[in-house]
Amino acid sequence: MYFRLSKVVEDEQNYLWHTNWLLVLKDKNCAIGGIMLKGMPSKQEEVVIGYYTLPPYMGHGYMTESIIAFKNWLLHQPNVKYVIADTEKDNMASHRVLEKAGANLYKVTKSFYFWRFQL
């Protein structure tokens, strides 16, 4: 969180692109995870997101729902054509979340899979 805050402070004019949103379960009024932007859109009009779900709330579809809403909003922002997420290769739960949300696997490195949403 301190790293995210430092990015907001460094670039206050573009704070939105460095922001972390807390996900709150309305009926229980409790935090269940978070979702964030990792910077401004690139020259290729890509933005990178990150996310996490607290263990008691995993497997209930909350993150899939959150990512769908977030990527739909992002893809309607100026200078955004692609929303990117990366996952460690062994994070099967995160792979399923991204697949259910409609992402396509487009790049593989030694340690990571890279997923992309586009209009």
Residue pairs with C-beta under 8 A, 6 or more apart in sequence:
1 20
4 18
4 19
4 20
4 36
7 18
7 39
8 15
8 18
8 19
11 17
11 18
11 40
14 40
16 37
17 37
17 39
17 40
17 41
17 47
18 37
18 38
18 39
19 36
19 37
20 34
20 35
20 36
21 34
21 35
21 36
21 70
22 31
22 34
23 31
23 32
23 33
23 34
23 35
23 53
23 62
23 63
23 66
24 30
24 31
24 32
25 31
25 32
25 57
25 62
31 54
32 53
32 54
32 56
32 57
32 62
33 51
33 52
33 53
33 54
33 57
33 62
33 63
33 66
34 51
34 52
35 49
35 50
35 51
35 63
35 66
35 67
35 70
36 49
36 50
36 51
37 47
37 48
37 49
37 74
38 47
38 48
38 49
38 50
39 47
39 48
40 47
41 47
41 77
41 79
41 80
44 81
44 82
45 79
45 80
45 81
45 82
46 80
46 81
46 82
46 83
46 84
46 116
47 74
47 80
47 82
47 83
47 84
48 83
48 84
48 85
48 86
49 67
49 70
49 71
49 74
49 83
49 84
49 85
50 85
51 63
51 66
51 67
51 85
53 62
53 63
58 93
59 93
61 100
63 97
64 97
64 100
64 101
67 85
67 97
67 98
67 101
68 101
68 102
70 83
71 83
71 101
71 102
71 117
74 80
74 83
75 81
75 83
75 117
75 118
75 119
81 118
81 119
82 116
82 117
82 118
83 116
83 117
83 118
84 114
84 115
84 116
84 117
85 98
85 103
85 114
85 115
86 112
86 113
86 114
86 115
87 94
87 95
87 98
87 112
87 113
87 115
88 94
88 111
88 112
88 113
89 108
89 111
89 112
89 113
95 113
98 115
101 117
102 117
103 115
103 116
103 117
104 115
104 116
104 117
105 113
105 114
105 115
106 114
106 115
106 116
107 113
107 114
108 114
